[in-house]
């Protein structure tokens, strides 16, 4: 199967899609990205993803290579160039290519790459039994609100989780509050409320996170955006959200059961409501 990527103005076979060896994304991780789900040709929260991409570029002073309406067209074209009904679109923008120097030249041409892959789905076992996580003290940089391609800490966290037989790592701040995962936002059910850390420099404003909170409020679940700990009285469930997971119950953390050790009612309800929305998207495409 030949896949197609968009690279700096051209559609190319994926195996021929390359960028310059001195691209600052490769040399310095000087870039940002977005991952967008597409269900049967309809993109999930595309405008929100593009708005966040623009904010990330602005926060590190990279000029958008094209206006957002043109980028939307390129994303749609990339989807159509590849054979997947349900797809995961990846957009990466770097500052561009230049001789290696920490101080970037002022007028670089940004590099932009768009790819499309089949949307990965959680296994039936993960959905029925939930997944497991570990915790680590947060060792990331202090601007996690920027969706940076500098993901080495997340790679280390994922590797440590796998080494310990878990699926995800949750980062803890100095007071042991749960912040977010390597590639997920985190939630807890505490005394009947859905609790998640507020958005700040320690937490990325996940598009799926926003969807979870919107759906919870629409179904009269109390939402609390505040710091929280795994040791809180009344904590009965944990869960995580991402583009590829929707929402997923997390039933074991650091080898200990959360609640009953099985997916809880809040996670099951939220996942069902989210999947209903995904099906509606397919029907409108």
Secondary structure by P-SEA (a helix, b strand, c coil): cbbbbbccccccccccccccccccccccccccbbbbbbccccccaaaaaaaaaaaaaaaacccccccaaaaaaaaaaaaaaccccbbbbbbbbcccccccccccccbbbbbbbbbbccbbbbcccccccccccccccccccccccccccccaaaaaaaaaaaaacccbbbbbcccccccccccbbbbbbccccbbbbcccccccccaaaaaaaaaaaaacccccccccccccccccccccccccccccccccccccccccccccaaaaaaaaaaaaaaaaaaaac
